[in-house]
């Protein structure tokens, strides 16, 4: 069980695992593992005074991976889930394990929904975001951004073509909608 001092019980023995998985247990010998002194439970040396850490109070239900029996003893609460993006993220945690692509794709979708919501809130205020200065495009042109990307084997060059669509796409769409609304109001 995680978060306790005792080692978890294994279903298979070392020999069974070695027979089934090639190379399993290569680091079992403590002489081959430099972190061994730090891994042993020695409260007299470390000063640990608990077997299981004191649990943080859970005031509202938190999302957690379905692979874990319970929430970690300490967790963050600075940015609680909210709105549609929160519902998408909760669904990802409730239905899919962290090893599934669907889990991570839903978390990315929740992030995009949250970003669109933030952009919409920004547009509805009297001081909308400035996508030109806030994305760093100006510094790219002044500080040799293009020169640093060409011929250097950088991985981010491969997805560079889609970045303008993801960043500017919302603003272009918002502009088109705003022009359509103004025209329809003008026709009335």
Secondary structure, DSSP 8 states (H G I E B T S, - for coil): -TTBSS----SS-HHHHHHHSTTTTTT-SGGG-TTHHHHS--HHHH----SB------SS-----TTSSS--SS---SS---HHHHHHHHHHHHH--TTSHHHHHHHHHHHHHHHHHHHHHHHHSSS---HHHHTTHHHHHHTTHHHHHTTS--GGGTTHHHHHHHHHHHHHHHHHHHHHHHHHHHH-
